[in-house]
Amino acid sequence: MGSAIQAGRSLLGLGVGRGDAVGILMPNCIDFVEVMFGGALIGARVVPINARFKGPGERGVPDRECRPDHPPDK
């Protein structure tokens, strides 16, 4: 739970707030779960994006639904 709280605080620091969409483009891993719960804890809408998706609109999903576009710091 502590990692999810830390992820939520990081999202708040990036300017994400209640009701904002947070796109998560990551493989299935514990980090994905931490960011997902961190977003939920701050009231953000979590938008999981399948890392294996190769469709024509792949890159447009985050641009239309989510902000900010910020890579992980790992």
MMTF fields as JSON, N, C-alpha, C and O atoms, coordinates in Angstrom:
{
  "mmtfVersion": "1.0.0",
  "mmtfProducer": "UNKNOWN",
  "numBonds": 295,
  "numAtoms": 296,
  "numGroups": 74,
  "numChains": 1,
  "numModels": 1,
  "chainsPerModel": [1],
  "groupsPerChain": [74],
  "chainIdList": ["A"],
  "bondAtomList": [4, 2, 8, 6, 12, 10, 16, 14, 20, 18, 24, 22, 28, 26, 32, 30, 36, 34, 40, 38, 44, 42, 48, 46, 52, 50, 56, 54, 60, 58, 64, 62, 68, 66, 72, 70, 76, 74, 80, 78, 84, 82, 88, 86, 92, 90, 96, 94, 100, 98, 104, 102, 108, 106, 112, 110, 116, 114, 120, 118, 124, 122, 128, 126, 132, 130, 136, 134, 140, 138, 144, 142, 148, 146, 152, 150, 156, 154, 160, 158, 164, 162, 168, 166, 172, 170, 176, 174, 180, 178, 184, 182, 188, 186, 192, 190, 196, 194, 200, 198, 204, 202, 208, 206, 212, 210, 216, 214, 220, 218, 224, 222, 228, 226, 232, 230, 236, 234, 240, 238, 244, 242, 248, 246, 252, 250, 256, 254, 260, 258, 264, 262, 268, 266, 272, 270, 276, 274, 280, 278, 284, 282, 288, 286, 292, 290],
  "bondOrderList": [1, 1, 1, 1, 1, 1, 1, 1, 1, 1, 1, 1, 1, 1, 1, 1, 1, 1, 1, 1, 1, 1, 1, 1, 1, 1, 1, 1, 1, 1, 1, 1, 1, 1, 1, 1, 1, 1, 1, 1, 1, 1, 1, 1, 1, 1, 1, 1, 1, 1, 1, 1, 1, 1, 1, 1, 1, 1, 1, 1, 1, 1, 1, 1, 1, 1, 1, 1, 1, 1, 1, 1, 1],
  "groupList": [{"groupName": "MET", "atomNameList": ["N", "CA", "C", "O"], "elementList": ["N", "C", "C", "O"], "formalChargeList": [0, 0, 0, 0], "bondAtomList": [1, 0, 2, 1, 3, 2], "bondOrderList": [1, 1, 2], "singleLetterCode": "M", "chemCompType": "L-PEPTIDE LINKING"}, {"groupName": "GLY", "atomNameList": ["N", "CA", "C", "O"], "elementList": ["N", "C", "C", "O"], "formalChargeList": [0, 0, 0, 0], "bondAtomList": [1, 0, 2, 1, 3, 2], "bondOrderList": [1, 1, 2], "singleLetterCode": "G", "chemCompType": "PEPTIDE LINKING"}, {"groupName": "SER", "atomNameList": ["N", "CA", "C", "O"], "elementList": ["N", "C", "C", "O"], "formalChargeList": [0, 0, 0, 0], "bondAtomList": [1, 0, 2, 1, 3, 2], "bondOrderList": [1, 1, 2], "singleLetterCode": "S", "chemCompType": "L-PEPTIDE LINKING"}, {"groupName": "ALA", "atomNameList": ["N", "CA", "C", "O"], "elementList": ["N", "C", "C", "O"], "formalChargeList": [0, 0, 0, 0], "bondAtomList": [1, 0, 2, 1, 3, 2], "bondOrderList": [1, 1, 2], "singleLetterCode": "A", "chemCompType": "L-PEPTIDE LINKING"}, {"groupName": "ILE", "atomNameList": ["N", "CA", "C", "O"], "elementList": ["N", "C", "C", "O"], "formalChargeList": [0, 0, 0, 0], "bondAtomList": [1, 0, 2, 1, 3, 2], "bondOrderList": [1, 1, 2], "singleLetterCode": "I", "chemCompType": "L-PEPTIDE LINKING"}, {"groupName": "GLN", "atomNameList": ["N", "CA", "C", "O"], "elementList": ["N", "C", "C", "O"], "formalChargeList": [0, 0, 0, 0], "bondAtomList": [1, 0, 2, 1, 3, 2], "bondOrderList": [1, 1, 2], "singleLetterCode": "Q", "chemCompType": "L-PEPTIDE LINKING"}, {"groupName": "ARG", "atomNameList": ["N", "CA", "C", "O"], "elementList": ["N", "C", "C", "O"], "formalChargeList": [0, 0, 0, 0], "bondAtomList": [1, 0, 2, 1, 3, 2], "bondOrderList": [1, 1, 2], "singleLetterCode": "R", "chemCompType": "L-PEPTIDE LINKING"}, {"groupName": "LEU", "atomNameList": ["N", "CA", "C", "O"], "elementList": ["N", "C", "C", "O"], "formalChargeList": [0, 0, 0, 0], "bondAtomList": [1, 0, 2, 1, 3, 2], "bondOrderList": [1, 1, 2], "singleLetterCode": "L", "chemCompType": "L-PEPTIDE LINKING"}, {"groupName": "VAL", "atomNameList": ["N", "CA", "C", "O"], "elementList": ["N", "C", "C", "O"], "formalChargeList": [0, 0, 0, 0], "bondAtomList": [1, 0, 2, 1, 3, 2], "bondOrderList": [1, 1, 2], "singleLetterCode": "V", "chemCompType": "L-PEPTIDE LINKING"}, {"groupName": "ASP", "atomNameList": ["N", "CA", "C", "O"], "elementList": ["N", "C", "C", "O"], "formalChargeList": [0, 0, 0, 0], "bondAtomList": [1, 0, 2, 1, 3, 2], "bondOrderList": [1, 1, 2], "singleLetterCode": "D", "chemCompType": "L-PEPTIDE LINKING"}, {"groupName": "PRO", "atomNameList": ["N", "CA", "C", "O"], "elementList": ["N", "C", "C", "O"], "formalChargeList": [0, 0, 0, 0], "bondAtomList": [1, 0, 2, 1, 3, 2], "bondOrderList": [1, 1, 2], "singleLetterCode": "P", "chemCompType": "L-PEPTIDE LINKING"}, {"groupName": "ASN", "atomNameList": ["N", "CA", "C", "O"], "elementList": ["N", "C", "C", "O"], "formalChargeList": [0, 0, 0, 0], "bondAtomList": [1, 0, 2, 1, 3, 2], "bondOrderList": [1, 1, 2], "singleLetterCode": "N", "chemCompType": "L-PEPTIDE LINKING"}, {"groupName": "CYS", "atomNameList": ["N", "CA", "C", "O"], "elementList": ["N", "C", "C", "O"], "formalChargeList": [0, 0, 0, 0], "bondAtomList": [1, 0, 2, 1, 3, 2], "bondOrderList": [1, 1, 2], "singleLetterCode": "C", "chemCompType": "L-PEPTIDE LINKING"}, {"groupName": "PHE", "atomNameList": ["N", "CA", "C", "O"], "elementList": ["N", "C", "C", "O"], "formalChargeList": [0, 0, 0, 0], "bondAtomList": [1, 0, 2, 1, 3, 2], "bondOrderList": [1, 1, 2], "singleLetterCode": "F", "chemCompType": "L-PEPTIDE LINKING"}, {"groupName": "GLU", "atomNameList": ["N", "CA", "C", "O"], "elementList": ["N", "C", "C", "O"], "formalChargeList": [0, 0, 0, 0], "bondAtomList": [1, 0, 2, 1, 3, 2], "bondOrderList": [1, 1, 2], "singleLetterCode": "E", "chemCompType": "L-PEPTIDE LINKING"}, {"groupName": "LYS", "atomNameList": ["N", "CA", "C", "O"], "elementList": ["N", "C", "C", "O"], "formalChargeList": [0, 0, 0, 0], "bondAtomList": [1, 0, 2, 1, 3, 2], "bondOrderList": [1, 1, 2], "singleLetterCode": "K", "chemCompType": "L-PEPTIDE LINKING"}, {"groupName": "HIS", "atomNameList": ["N", "CA", "C", "O"], "elementList": ["N", "C", "C", "O"], "formalChargeList": [0, 0, 0, 0], "bondAtomList": [1, 0, 2, 1, 3, 2], "bondOrderList": [1, 1, 2], "singleLetterCode": "H", "chemCompType": "L-PEPTIDE LINKING"}],
  "groupTypeList": [0, 1, 2, 3, 4, 5, 3, 1, 6, 2, 7, 7, 1, 7, 1, 8, 1, 6, 1, 9, 3, 8, 1, 4, 7, 0, 10, 11, 12, 4, 9, 13, 8, 14, 8, 0, 13, 1, 1, 3, 7, 4, 1, 3, 6, 8, 8, 10, 4, 11, 3, 6, 13, 15, 1, 10, 1, 14, 6, 1, 8, 10, 9, 6, 14, 12, 6, 10, 9, 16, 10, 10, 9, 15],
  "groupIdList": [1, 2, 3, 4, 5, 6, 7, 8, 9, 10, 11, 12, 13, 14, 15, 16, 17, 18, 19, 20, 21, 22, 23, 24, 25, 26, 27, 28, 29, 30, 31, 32, 33, 34, 35, 36, 37, 38, 39, 40, 41, 42, 43, 44, 45, 46, 47, 48, 49, 50, 51, 52, 53, 54, 55, 56, 57, 58, 59, 60, 61, 62, 63, 64, 65, 66, 67, 68, 69, 70, 71, 72, 73, 74],
  "secStructList": [7, 2, 2, 2, 2, 2, 2, 2, 2, 2, 2, 2, 2, 6, 6, 7, 7, 6, 6, 7, 3, 3, 3, 3, 3, 3, 7, 1, 1, 2, 2, 2, 2, 2, 2, 2, 2, 2, 2, 2, 2, 6, 6, 7, 3, 3, 3, 3, 3, 3, 6, 6, 7, 7, 7, 6, 6, 6, 6, 2, 2, 2, 2, 2, 2, 7, 7, 7, 7, 7, 7, 7, 7, 7],
  "xCoordList": [0.823, 0.0, 0.86, 0.48, 2.025, 2.901, 3.381, 3.519, 3.641, 4.088, 2.976, 3.24, 1.734, 0.601, 0.408, 0.104, 0.58, 0.477, 1.574, 1.324, 2.77, 3.878, 3.593, 3.874, 3.039, 2.685, 1.618, 1.695, 0.626, -0.41, 0.166, -0.228, 1.089, 1.739, 2.551, 2.583, 3.203, 3.968, 3.041, 3.364, 1.894, 0.928, 0.42, 0.287, 0.136, -0.276, 0.804, 0.503, 2.063, 3.183, 3.309, 3.855, 2.803, 2.816, 1.615, 1.492, 0.738, -0.425, -1.686, -2.694, -1.647, -2.832, -3.753, -3.304, -5.026, -5.987, -7.21, -7.295, -8.145, -9.385, -10.097, -10.303, -10.468, -11.191, -10.307, -10.793, -9.017, -8.103, -7.869, -7.93, -7.603, -7.299, -5.799, -5.001, -5.429, -4.026, -3.858, -4.349, -3.164, -2.896, -1.696, -0.661, -1.832, -0.728, -0.384, -1.141, 0.766, 1.26, 2.485, 3.61, 2.248, 3.306, 2.998, 1.842, 4.016, 3.737, 3.103, 3.119, 2.553, 1.972, 3.079, 3.932, 3.064, 4.091, 3.556, 2.496, 4.282, 3.853, 3.796, 2.948, 4.687, 4.667, 3.344, 2.814, 2.81, 1.52, 0.439, -0.35, 0.416, -0.596, -0.436, -1.428, 0.8, 1.05, 0.558, -0.071, 0.838, 0.383, -1.139, -1.78, -1.718, -3.168, -3.852, -4.781, -3.396, -3.992, -3.648, -4.466, -2.459, -2.092, -3.02, -3.444, -3.334, -4.278, -5.66, -6.319, -6.092, -7.408, -7.461, -8.48, -6.381, -6.348, -6.525, -7.075, -6.059, -6.201, -7.455, -7.703, -8.247, -9.495, -9.346, -10.264, -8.212, -8.009, -8.681, -8.916, -8.986, -9.506, -8.309, -7.499, -8.195, -7.077, -7.458, -8.496, -6.595, -6.823, -5.699, -4.643, -5.914, -4.861, -4.762, -5.777, -3.55, -3.305, -2.449, -1.356, -2.94, -2.247, -0.907, -0.862, 0.18, 1.523, 1.749, 2.659, 0.947, 1.093, 0.233, 0.333, -0.604, -1.509, -0.721, 0.102, -0.968, -0.253, -1.216, -0.881, -2.397, -3.407, -3.096, -2.152, -3.891, -3.62, -3.735, -3.066, -4.554, -4.73, -3.921, -4.174, -2.953, -2.192, -1.647, -1.831, -0.992, -0.35, -1.345, -1.047, -2.511, -3.481, -4.289, -4.858, -4.348, -5.165, -4.731, -5.565, -3.447, -3.057, -3.259, -3.604, -3.05, -3.206, -4.65, -4.901, -5.59, -7.003, -7.571, -8.476, -7.052, -7.679, -6.906, -7.507, -5.587, -4.774, -3.786, -3.377, -3.417, -2.334, -1.764, -2.518, -0.58, 0.498, 1.16, 0.976, 1.918, 2.664, 4.023, 4.905, 4.187, 5.414, 5.93, 5.222, 7.147, 7.697, 8.028, 8.238, 8.078, 8.459, 9.889, 10.708, 10.19, 11.534, 12.455, 13.491, 12.104, 12.964, 13.865, 14.663],
  "yCoordList": [-1.2, 0.0, 1.254, 2.268, 1.195, 2.356, 2.785, 3.979, 1.815, 2.152, 2.816, 3.716, 2.385, 3.005, 4.436, 5.326, 4.659, 6.017, 6.894, 8.044, 6.365, 7.114, 7.425, 8.53, 6.461, 6.699, 7.784, 8.649, 7.744, 8.777, 10.155, 11.134, 10.233, 11.519, 12.01, 13.206, 11.086, 11.468, 12.013, 12.998, 11.371, 11.856, 13.24, 14.111, 13.448, 14.779, 15.808, 16.929, 15.425, 16.317, 16.67, 17.717, 15.794, 16.051, 16.884, 17.233, 17.198, 18.011, 17.215, 17.786, 15.915, 15.082, 15.275, 15.256, 15.461, 15.67, 14.789, 13.952, 14.995, 14.226, 14.371, 15.482, 13.24, 13.242, 13.24, 12.971, 13.533, 13.488, 12.043, 11.131, 11.839, 10.502, 10.263, 11.123, 9.084, 8.682, 7.445, 6.37, 7.595, 6.458, 5.688, 6.273, 4.378, 3.536, 2.586, 1.664, 2.819, 1.958, 1.243, 1.73, 0.084, -0.698, -2.176, -2.548, -3.014, -4.457, -4.848, -4.072, -6.041, -6.532, -6.729, -7.603, -5.916, -5.992, -5.3, -4.676, -5.415, -4.81, -3.283, -2.656, -2.68, -1.224, -0.763, 0.28, -1.541, -1.21, -1.134, -0.191, -2.136, -2.193, -1.009, -0.416, -0.665, 0.455, 1.769, 2.565, 2.005, 3.241, 3.242, 4.273, 2.088, 1.986, 2.345, 3.152, 1.752, 2.057, 3.473, 4.126, 3.951, 5.325, 6.322, 7.298, 6.074, 6.933, 6.89, 7.919, 5.695, 5.548, 6.254, 6.85, 6.191, 6.827, 8.344, 8.948, 8.962, 10.418, 10.81, 11.994, 9.813, 10.099, 10.28, 10.775, 9.891, 9.995, 8.815, 7.769, 8.998, 7.901, 7.172, 7.776, 5.899, 5.109, 4.521, 3.874, 4.757, 4.264, 3.298, 3.723, 1.989, 1.038, 0.903, 0.778, 0.929, 0.793, -0.45, -0.55, -1.389, -2.651, -2.407, -1.85, -2.82, -2.613, -3.404, -3.086, -4.419, -5.231, -4.737, -5.259, -3.751, -3.253, -2.586, -1.708, -2.995, -2.444, -1.899, -1.84, -1.506, -1.025, 0.358, 1.008, 0.814, 2.095, 3.31, 4.315, 3.249, 4.402, 4.332, 5.079, 3.446, 3.181, 4.443, 4.641, 5.289, 6.461, 7.575, 8.465, 7.542, 8.597, 8.465, 9.448, 7.278, 7.073, 7.987, 8.719, 7.975, 8.86, 10.338, 11.112, 10.743, 12.148, 12.61, 13.752, 11.735, 12.109, 12.01, 12.764, 11.094, 10.787, 11.248, 11.461, 11.408, 11.54, 12.698, 13.123, 13.192, 14.135, 14.018, 13.562, 14.352, 14.72, 13.478, 12.366, 13.682, 12.59, 12.555, 13.353, 11.652, 11.623, 10.199, 9.325, 9.952, 8.599, 8.264, 9.163, 6.981, 6.597, 7.007, 7.114, 7.236, 7.684, 6.522, 6.725, 5.324, 4.163, 3.916, 2.978],
  "zCoordList": [0.0, 0.0, 0.0, -0.586, 0.656, 0.702, -0.668, -0.932, -1.553, -2.904, -3.7, -4.498, -3.494, -4.177, -3.693, -4.488, -2.406, -1.861, -2.452, -2.813, -2.55, -3.145, -4.614, -5.078, -5.344, -6.747, -6.849, -7.722, -5.963, -5.952, -5.678, -6.312, -4.744, -4.449, -5.643, -5.931, -6.33, -7.521, -8.602, -9.266, -8.775, -9.759, -9.379, -10.239, -8.098, -7.641, -7.941, -8.351, -7.738, -8.021, -9.491, -9.84, -10.355, -11.796, -12.238, -13.412, -11.296, -11.63, -11.917, -12.335, -11.702, -11.902, -10.707, -9.56, -10.974, -9.895, -10.041, -10.94, -9.148, -9.132, -10.475, -10.964, -11.06, -12.329, -13.56, -14.659, -13.41, -14.555, -14.974, -14.148, -16.258, -16.764, -16.696, -17.068, -16.215, -16.136, -17.003, -16.659, -18.127, -19.002, -18.5, -18.183, -18.427, -17.979, -19.117, -19.42, -19.742, -20.816, -20.281, -20.396, -19.697, -19.065, -19.258, -19.463, -19.193, -19.182, -17.848, -16.893, -17.793, -16.539, -15.517, -15.676, -14.469, -13.431, -12.176, -12.207, -11.101, -9.836, -9.94, -9.306, -10.731, -10.905, -11.502, -11.118, -12.442, -13.046, -11.97, -11.932, -11.1, -10.038, -9.084, -8.66, -8.747, -7.837, -8.427, -7.729, -9.708, -10.354, -10.471, -10.264, -10.802, -10.925, -9.6, -9.581, -8.503, -7.207, -6.75, -6.103, -7.074, -6.738, -7.404, -6.785, -8.668, -9.374, -8.753, -8.599, -8.398, -7.77, -6.416, -6.068, -5.661, -4.339, -4.408, -3.487, -5.499, -5.62, -6.395, -6.621, -6.805, -7.507, -8.999, -9.653, -9.556, -11.003, -11.703, -11.096, -12.981, -13.795, -14.389, -15.091, -14.118, -14.619, -15.975, -16.114, -16.982, -18.337, -18.683, -19.15, -18.457, -18.804, -20.321, -21.006, -20.834, -22.267, -22.46, -21.901, -23.243, -23.459, -24.145, -25.242, -23.504, -24.051, -25.328, -26.093, -25.572, -26.785, -27.936, -29.047, -27.694, -28.729, -29.842, -29.584, -31.071, -32.223, -33.269, -34.452, -32.845, -33.77, -34.318, -33.87, -35.293, -35.955, -35.037, -35.278, -34.001, -33.12, -31.851, -30.906, -31.82, -30.589, -29.941, -28.74, -30.695, -30.111, -29.808, -29.011, -30.425, -30.208, -28.933, -28.46, -28.374, -27.172, -26.036, -25.504, -25.637, -24.53, -24.842, -23.95, -26.102, -26.462, -26.314, -25.929, -26.616, -26.547, -25.141, -24.784, -24.343, -23.068, -21.838, -20.784, -21.946, -20.742, -20.821, -21.902, -19.643, -19.514, -18.124, -17.264, -17.792, -18.702, -19.292, -18.796, -20.337, -20.949, -20.266, -20.584, -19.351, -18.547, -18.434, -17.933, -18.889, -18.781, -17.335, -16.521, -17.013, -15.651, -15.358, -16.27, -14.1, -13.75, -13.411, -12.778, -13.814, -13.572, -14.751, -14.732]
}
